[in-house]
Amino acid sequence: MSVTESTDTSDEPVVDPTERVRRRGDDSAVLRMSEAEAAEVGNDPHLHADDQRVLLNMGPSHPSTHGVLRLMLEMEGETVLRSKPVIGYLHTGMEKQGEQLSYMQGSTNVTRMDYASPLFTELAFSLATETLLEIEIPERATWIRMLMCELNRLGSHFLFMATNGMDLGAVGMMIYGWREREEVLRFLEKVTGLRMNHNYIRPGGVAADLPDGWEYDIARLLEMIPPRLKEYDTLMTGQPIWRGRLQGVGAMSAEEAIALSATGPVLRSAGVPSDLRRDEPYLAYDQVEFDVIVGTYGDCYDRYAIRLNEIRESVRIIGQILEAMPSGDYRVQDKKVTPPPRARIDESMEALIHHFKIFTEGYKVPAGEVYAAVESPRGELGVYMVSDGSSHPYRMHVRAPSFVNLQTMPHMMRDGLIADGVAIISSVDPIMGEVDR
């Protein structure tokens, strides 16, 4: 796409619609207009042939819209001319609710946003709080957080493999993906006591240390997963029908992906090697080796292949964590932030007072503002927080990757078939709890 120069010679400057296309320094054009505006600039013939057009609501109660996403589709036959995501059916007000809860209660709230990978929202919230508190967590707590998040990434990507297969008719993949995810959830439950919404990563460290025998459980997982991924390759990767359903569908260029603020596998599928674990390292990611997987065409097949190979990279990272896990405390030993051990409450009046104060009033956080971001399975997940010096955030906003990635769908679905629309929605992998939050 190029910038069209105005031919008007009058004194009054004419603002051409394509001025919304902004030039980058590398001479590549970046789309700065909506999908409807782009159609008008291109003199789309569909805009004038409305006799065969119909409006179709897909969702919010549709098995292939991944929760409660509603899509308004303008169609001609089975071709999607234009589309518009409609959100808000799962709205819970978690950001506003987070401003009424103490920092101690905050991780219980945010863990429910992305229910497929809750540990990442807990981590982003905890990193933001710890930055304001100016505390440094023990090294073992850092590595435990890395271990749990990479396991959660495995579980999220296995869920994608299962639902993506189901959406496209590979019913067997639903069973296999769910089977592997179950193994991951079984370990998470052993550590945190819950299969999801863990409230395990908290400001100051983690809720509990890893249980006895965790090394054996992790080693068994690392041994089990690679052969299962080979089965996925046999079932889907090289399968002609699977390739035909995904290759060239929902393609998006790097310039469009960047302009639309896409993130995670959606951005990397267009060939942009963006990953916060490498670009802006947090925890101890600068001490482990892994590759950032990128695509070429930005289509549904690239997004599938990226997630499949990210499972392999997470297995690689977990193997390194298993070897490097240090000993020591799993949370900071600060009585003003960390609750005392349960046994101490019956023995020490001071411990009882600290326990009572932390769980009723909470701890006060110095005034300031902070933004902390992590690389979730869906992309950049950030928490912006403002403290006024009290025991709860004055303002809290979550930069949810699913919410941002939704705006890429009208561009990817345009002039495609409605059956391809199902593949595109699945390839974005939206979590609606995170969108509506």
PAPA-446677 format. One record per atom (N, C-alpha, C): residue in one letter; x, y, z. Coordinates in steps of 0.1 Angstrom, whole numbers, plus 5000, padded with zeros to 4 digits. Example, Ala and Ser with C-alpha at 12.3 -4.5 7.8 and 13.67 -1.06 7.14 Angstrom:
2
A513249435078/A512349555078/A513249675078/S512849785071/S513749895071/S512950005079/
This chain:
437
M500949885000/M500050005000/M500950125000/S500550224992/S501350344991/S500550464995/V501250574998/V500650695001/V500250764989/T498950804987/T498450874976/T498551024978/E499151094969/E499351244971/E498151314966/S497651414973/S496551494968/S496851574956/T495951584946/T496151664934/T495451794935/D494851824946/D494151954948/D495152064949/T494952174941/T495852284941/T495352404948/S494152394955/S493552504962/S494452544974/D494152664980/D494852704991/D494552625004/E493352575004/E492852495016/E493452355014/P494252305024/P494852175023/P493752065023/V493851965015/V492951855015/V493551735022/V492751685032/V493251575039/V492751445032/D493651375026/D493351255019/D493151145029/P492151055027/P491950945037/P493250855038/T493950845028/T495150755029/T496350825036/E496050955041/E497151005050/E497150935063/R496150855065/R496150765077/R497250655076/V497750645064/V498850545063/V500150615066/R500850575077/R502050645081/R503250575076/R504250655071/R505450605066/R506450575077/R507050465077/R508150435087/R509450465080/G510450465089/G511850495084/G512350405074/D511850275074/D512350175064/D511550175052/D510750275049/D509950295037/D508850185036/S508450125047/S507350025046/S506150095052/A504950075046/A503750145050/A503150075061/V502550155071/V501950095082/V500450135082/L499550045083/L498150065082/L497650145095/R497050265093/R496550345104/R495050375102/M494350285096/M492950305094/M492150185098/S490850205100/S490050085103/S489750005091/E489149885093/E488949795082/E487949855073/A486949925078/A485949985069/A486550105061/E487350185067/E488050295060/E488950235049/A489650125052/A490550065042/A489750025030/A488549975032/A487649935021/A487250045013/E486850165019/E486450275011/E487550335003/V488750345009/V489950395001/V490250314989/G490050174991/G490350084980/G489150074970/N488150154971/N486950154962/N486450014961/D486249944972/D485849804973/D484449794965/P484349704955/P483149694948/P482049634957/H482449564967/H481349514976/H480549624983/L481149734984/L480449844991/L479249894983/H479249874970/H478249924961/H477249814956/A477649684959/A476749574955/A476149514968/D475149594973/D474649544986/D473349464985/D472949434972/D471649364971/D471749224976/Q472949164976/Q473149024981/Q473649014995/R473849125001/R474549125014/R473549095025/V474049015035/V473248995047/V474049015059/L473449045070/L474149055083/L473848935091/L474948875097/L474848755104/L475548775118/N474848735128/N475448735142/N476048595144/M477348585147/M478048465151/M478448475165/G477748395174/G477948405188/G476948505194/P477048535207/P478048495216/P477948345221/S476848285218/S476648145222/S477048055211/H478248055207/H478747965196/H479947895200/P479947765198/P481147675203/P482447715197/S482447785186/S483747825179/S484147965182/T483448035190/T483948175193/T484648185207/H484948065212/H485848055224/H485248135236/G484048105240/G483548175251/G482348255248/V482348385250/V481148465247/V481548575238/L482348555227/L482648655217/L481548655207/R481048775203/R480048785193/R480748855181/L480448805169/L480948865157/L479748905148/M479749035144/M478749085135/M479349065121/L478848985112/L479448955099/L478549015088/E479149085079/E478449135067/E478849035056/M477948965051/M478248855042/M477548865029/E478248805019/E477648785006/E477848635002/G476748555003/G476948415002/G477648365015/E478748295013/E479548245024/E480848325025/T480948435018/T482048525019/T481848635029/V482848655038/V482748765048/V483348885042/L482448985040/L482949115035/L483549205046/R482849215057/R483349285068/R482849225081/S483549245091/S483249185104/S483549285116/K482949265127/K483149345138/K482949265151/P484049255159/P483949185172/P483149275182/V482249205189/V481449275199/V481749205213/I482149285222/I482649225235/I481749275246/G482049225258/G481349275270/G480349175276/Y480249055271/Y479248965276/Y479848885289/L481048905292/L481648845303/L482248945313/H481749065312/H482349175320/H482249155335/T483349165342/T483349145356/T483849265364/G484449365357/G484949475364/G486149445373/M487049355369/M488149315377/M489149425380/E489349515370/E490249625372/E489749715383/K488449755382/K487949845392/K487849775406/Q487549645405/Q487449565418/Q488849565424/G489849555416/G491249555421/G491649675429/E490949785426/E491249915433/E490549915447/Q489649825449/Q488949815462/Q489549705471/L490449625465/L491049515472/L492449555476/S492949495487/S494349525491/S495249455482/Y496549495483/Y497549425475/Y497649275478/M497449245491/M497449105495/M496349025488/Q495249085486/Q494049015480/Q494149025464/G495049105459/G495049135445/G495249015436/S496148925439/S496448815431/S495348715430/T494448715441/T493248635440/T492248685430/N492248815427/N491448875418/N491948855403/V493148895401/V493648895387/V493848755382/T493948655390/T494148515385/T493048465377/R491848535379/R490648485372/R490448555358/M491348645354/M491248705341/M491548605330/D492748555329/D493048455319/D493048325325/Y491848255324/Y491648135331/Y492448015324/A492948035313/A493847935306/A495247935311/S495748055315/S497048075320/S497048175332/P496448135343/P496248235354/P497548275361/L498548195360/L499848225367/L500548355362/F500248385349/F500948495343/F500348625348/T499048635350/T498448755355/T498848775370/E498948665377/E499548675391/E500948725391/L501748685381/L503148725380/L503248875377/A502448915367/A502549055363/A502149145375/F501049115382/F500549185393/F501649195404/S502249075407/S503249065418/S504449145414/L504949145402/L506149225398/L505849365399/A504649415395/A504349555397/A504349595412/T503749515420/T503649545434/T505049545441/E505849445437/E507249445442/E508149555438/T507849605426/T508649725421/T508249845430/L506949865433/L506549975442/L507149955456/L507149835461/L507649805474/L509149815475/E509849805463/E511249805462/E511849685470/I511249575468/I511749455475/I512349355464/E513249275468/E513849175459/E513549035464/I512848955456/I512448825461/I513648725461/P513648625469/P514748525469/P514848455456/E516148415454/E516448345441/E515548225438/R515348145448/R514548025446/R513148065442/A512548165448/A511248205444/A511148245429/T512248315425/T512348355411/T512248235401/W513048135405/W513148015396/W511847935397/I511247925409/I509947855410/I508847925401/R508848065401/R507948135393/R508148095378/M509448095374/M509748055360/M509147915357/L509447825366/L509047685364/L507447675362/M506747745371/M505347735371/M504747805359/C505347915355/C504847985343/C505047915330/E506247845329/E506447765317/E505547645316/L505247585328/L504347475328/L502947525325/N502547645329/N501247705326/N501247735311/R502347775305/R502447795291/R502147665283/L502747555288/L502447425282/L500947395282/G500347415294/G498947385295/G498147465286/S498447595285/S497647685276/S497847645262/H499047615257/H499247575243/H498647435240/F498647345250/F497947215248/F496447245246/L495947335254/L494547365252/L494247425239/F495147505234/F494947565220/F495047445210/M495947355211/M496047245202/M494747165202/A494147145214/A492947065215/A491747145208/T491547265212/T490347345206/T490547385192/N491747415188/N492047445174/N491747325165/G492147205170/G491847085162/G490347055162/M489647075173/M488147055173/M487447155164/D487947285164/D487247385155/D487347345141/L488447275137/L488647255123/L488347105119/G487747035128/G487246895125/G488246785129/A489346815134/A490246715139/A489846675153/V488846595154/V488246565167/V489246495176/G490046405170/G491046335178/G491946425185/M492246535179/M493246635185/M492646685198/M491346705199/M490746745212/M491046655223/I491046525220/I491246425230/I492746425234/Y493646435224/Y495046425227/Y495546555234/G495146665230/G495546795236/G495046795250/W493846755253/W493246755266/W494046655275/R494446545269/R495246445277/R496546505282/E497246575274/E498546625278/E498346745288/R497346825285/R497046935295/R496746885308/E496046775309/E495646715322/E496946675330/E497946625323/E499146595330/E499846715336/V499746825329/V500346955334/V499447005346/L498147005344/L497247045355/L497446965368/R497746835366/R497846755377/R499046795386/F500146835379/F501346885387/F501047025393/L500347115386/L500047245392/L499147225404/E498147125403/E497347105415/E498147055427/K499146975424/K499946915434/K500747025442/V501147135434/V501947235440/V501047345447/T499947385440/T499147495444/T497847455451/G497447335450/G496147285455/G494947305446/L495147375434/L494047405425/L494547375411/R493547345402/R493847315388/R493947445381/M493247555385/M493247685379/M492947785389/N493147915385/N492948025395/N493648005408/H494947995407/H495847935417/H496048025429/N496248155427/N496648245437/N497948195444/Y498848155435/Y500148095440/Y501248195440/I501348265429/I502448375428/I501848495435/R502548545445/R502048655453/R503148755455/P502848885458/P503948975460/P504848925472/G506048925469/G507048875479/G507548735476/G506948665466/G507448525463/G506248435459/V506248315464/V505148225461/V504448175474/A503248115472/A502548075484/A503147965492/A503747875485/A504347755492/A505547705484/D506447625490/D507547575483/D507147455475/L507947405466/L507647295458/L507547165466/P506647075464/P506546955472/P507646855470/D507746765480/D508746665478/D508446575466/G509546545459/G509346465447/G509046535434/W509046675435/W508746755423/W509646725411/E510946695415/E511946675404/E511546555396/Y511046445402/Y510646325395/Y509446355386/D508446435392/D507246465384/D507646545371/I508546645373/I508946725361/I509746645351/A510646555356/A511346465347/A510446375339/R509446325345/R508446245338/R507646325328/L507346445331/L506646535321/L507546555309/L508846585312/L509746615301/L510046495292/E509946385298/E510046255290/E508846225282/M507646265287/M506446225281/M506046315269/I506346445270/I505846535260/I506446525246/P507746515244/P508346505230/P507746405221/P507546275226/P506946175217/P505446215214/R504746275223/R503346315220/R503346425209/L504346515209/L504446625199/L504646555185/K505346445185/K505546375172/K504246325167/E503446285176/E502046235172/E501246355166/Y501446475172/Y500746585166/Y501246615152/D502546605150/D503046625137/D502446525127/T502346405131/T501746305122/T500246335119/L499546375130/L498146395128/L497746515121/M498646625123/M498246755117/M499246825108/T500446835113/T501446925107/T501646895092/G501846775089/G502046745075/G500846695067/Q499746695074/Q498446645068/Q497946735058/P497746685045/P497246775034/P495946855037/I495046785043/I493746855046/I493946965056/W494746935067/W495047035077/W495747155071/R496747135062/R497447245056/R496547325047/G495647255040/G494747325031/G493747415038/R493447375051/R492447455059/R493147575065/L494447575066/L495147675074/L496147765065/Q496747705056/Q497747785048/Q497147895039/G497648015041/G497048125033/G495848185039/V495348125050/V494048175056/V494448275067/G493748395067/G493948485077/G495348545077/A495948565065/A497348615064/A497348765068/M498448805074/M498648945078/M500148975077/S500449095072/S501849135071/S502349185084/A503649195085/A504349245097/A503949385099/E503849475089/E503449615090/E502049625096/E501149545091/E499749545097/E499749495111/A500449395114/A500449335128/A500949445138/I502049515134/I502649615142/I501649725144/A501049775133/A500149885134/A498949855142/L498549735142/L497349695150/L497649655164/S498949665168/S499449635182/S499349495185/A499349405175/A499349265178/A500449225186/T500349115193/T501349065202/T501348915203/G502448855208/G502448715210/G502548635197/P502048515197/P502148435184/P501448505172/V500448585174/V499848655163/V500848755157/L501648825165/L502748915159/L503848835154/R504348735161/R505448655156/R505148575143/S503848545141/S503548465129/S503848555116/A503848685118/A504048775107/A505548795105/G506448725113/G507848735111/G508548835120/V507848895130/V508448985139/V508848915152/P510248905154/P510748825165/P510648895179/S509448915183/S509148995196/S508748895207/D509548895218/D509248815229/D509948885241/L509048925251/L509548995263/L510548915271/R510448785270/R511448705278/R512848725273/R513048755260/R514348785255/R514548935253/D513549015249/D513749155246/D513949235259/E513149205269/E513149275282/E513049175293/P514249105295/P514248985304/P513749015318/Y512948935324/Y512448945337/Y512648805344/L512448795357/L512748675364/L514248635361/A514448505356/A515848465353/A515948415338/Y515148475330/Y515048435316/Y516348465308/D517148555314/D518448585307/D519448475311/Q519148385319/Q520048275323/Q519748145317/V518748135309/V518348015302/V518348035287/E518547935279/E518647935265/E517347885259/F516847965249/F515647925242/F515548015229/D514847965219/D514648035207/D513248105206/V513248215199/V511948285197/V511448235183/I510348175183/I509848105170/I509048215163/V509348235150/V508648325142/V508148255129/G507048315123/G506548265110/G507048345099/T506348325087/T506748395075/T505548465068/Y504448395068/Y503248445061/Y502248515070/G502348495083/G501348555091/G499948485090/D499848365086/D498548295084/D498248205095/C497148135095/C496648045105/C497647935107/Y498247885097/Y499247775098/Y500447815106/D500947935103/D502047985111/D501747995126/R500548045129/R500148065143/R500047925150/Y499547825142/Y499547685148/Y500947635150/A501847645140/A503147595141/A503947665151/I503747795153/I504547865164/I504147815177/R502947795180/R502547745193/R503047595195/L503047515185/L503547385186/L504947385190/N505747465183/N507147475186/N507547545199/E506647635203/E506847705216/E506647595227/I505847495225/I505847385235/I507147325237/R507847295225/R509147245226/R510147335233/E510047465230/E510947555237/E510747565252/S509447555256/S509147555270/S509647435277/V509547315270/V510147195275/V511647215277/R512347275268/R513747305269/R514047395281/I513247495283/I513447585294/I513247515307/I512247435308/I511947365321/I513047265324/G513647205314/G514747115316/G515947195323/Q516147315318/Q517247395324/Q516947445338/I515647475341/I515247505354/I515447395364/L515047275359/L515247155367/L516647135372/E517647165363/E519047155366/E519547275375/A518947385374/A519547505380/A518747555392/M517647485396/M516847535408/M517647545420/P517847665426/P518647685438/P517847655450/S518547645462/S517847625474/S517547765481/G516947765492/G516647885499/G515247915502/D514948035506/D513548075509/D512648085496/Y511448055497/Y510448075486/Y509648205487/R509948285497/R509348415498/R510148505507/V509948635506/V510748725514/V510448715529/Q511448725537/Q511148715551/Q511048855557/D509948925553/D509649055558/D508349055565/K508249075578/K507049055586/K505949145582/K506349265575/K505349355571/K504649315558/V505249225551/V504649185538/V504249035538/T505048955544/T504848805543/T504148765556/P503048695555/P502348635567/P503248545574/P503148535588/P504048445595/P503548295593/P504448205595/P504048065594/P502848035603/R502047945599/R500747915607/R501147865621/A502147785622/A502447735636/A502847845645/R503447955640/R503948065649/R502748145655/I501548135649/I500448215654/I500048175668/D500148045671/D499747995684/D500848015694/E502048055690/E503148065699/E503548215702/S503248305693/S503848435694/S502748535692/M502548635702/M501648735700/M501948825689/E503248855687/E503748935676/E503348875662/A503548745661/A503148675649/A501648685646/L500848675657/L499348685656/L498948825651/I499648935657/I499349065653/I499649095638/H500849045634/H501249065619/H500248985610/H499848865614/H498948795606/H497548865605/F497048915617/F495848995617/F495849115608/K496949195609/K497149315602/K497149295587/I497949195583/I498149165568/I496849115562/F496049035569/F494848975563/F493649065565/T493749165572/T492549255574/T492849385567/E493849455571/E494149595566/E495049585553/G495949485553/G496949475542/G498149555545/Y499149545537/Y500349625539/Y500349745530/K500949855534/K500949985527/K502049975517/V501750035505/V502750035494/V503150185491/P504350215490/P504750355488/P504150415475/A503850545476/A503250615464/A504150605452/G503450595440/G504250585428/G503450525417/E503950505405/E503250435395/E504250345388/V503750235382/V504650135376/V503950055365/Y504650005356/Y504149915346/Y505049795345/A504449685347/A505249555347/A504549465336/A505349405327/A504849325316/A505549195316/V504849085312/V505348955310/V504848895297/E505548795292/E505148735280/E504248615283/S502948635282/S501948525284/S501848445271/P501148335272/P500948255260/P500248325248/R499648435251/R498948515241/R499648645238/G500748675245/G501548795242/G501848885254/E502049015251/E502449105262/E501249125272/L501449075284/L500449095295/L501049195305/G500449315306/G501049415314/G500049465325/V500649505336/V499849565347/V500349705350/Y499549805348/Y499849945351/Y499149975364/M499950025374/M499450035387/M499850175393/V498950245400/V499250365406/V498950345421/S499950385430/S499750375444/S499750515450/D498850535460/D498750655467/D499250645481/G499950535484/G500550515497/G499650435506/S498550395502/S497550315510/S497850165508/S496950085513/S497049935512/S496349875500/H495849965491/H495249905479/H495550005468/P495549955455/P495950045444/P494950155442/Y495550275439/Y494650385436/Y494050365422/R494850315412/R494450285399/R495150155394/M494450075387/M495049955381/M494449925367/H495249905358/H494849875344/H495649755339/V495049665332/V495649545327/V495749565312/R496949545306/R497149545291/R496949395287/A495749365284/A495449225281/A495749185266/P496549095263/P496849065249/P495749015241/S494748935247/S493648895239/S492749005235/F492649105243/F491849225240/F492449295228/V493749315228/V494449385217/V494449305204/N494649175205/N494649085194/N493349075186/L492249095194/L490949085187/L490749185175/Q491449305176/Q491249395165/Q491949355153/T492749255153/T493349195140/T492349115132/M491249065139/M490448965132/M489649025120/P489149145121/P488449205109/P489349215097/H490649235099/H491549245088/H491849105082/M491949005091/M492248875087/M491048805081/M489848835085/M488648765080/M488148825067/R488548945063/R488049015052/R488148935039/D487048915032/D486948845019/D487348695020/G487248645032/G487348505034/G486048435036/L486048305036/L484848225038/L484548225053/I483248195056/I482848195070/I483548075077/A483847965070/A484547855076/A485947895079/D486547975071/D487848025074/D487848125086/G486748185088/G486548275100/G486648195113/V486148075113/V486347985124/V487747955127/A488547925116/A489947895118/A490748015123/I490348135118/I491048265122/I490748295137/I489548285141/I489248305155/I490048205164/S490048085160/S490847985168/S492348015168/S492848065157/S494248095156/S494648215165/V493748305167/V494048415176/V494048375191/D493348265194/D493348205207/D492948305218/P491748375216/P491348475226/P490748405239/I491048475250/I490448435263/I489548545267/M488248525267/M487248635269/M487248685283/G487648615293/G487748665306/G488848775307/E489848765299/E490848865298/E490448985290/V489648955280/V489149065271/V488149155279/D487249095286/D486149175292/D486549215307/R487449145313/R487949165326/R487149275334/
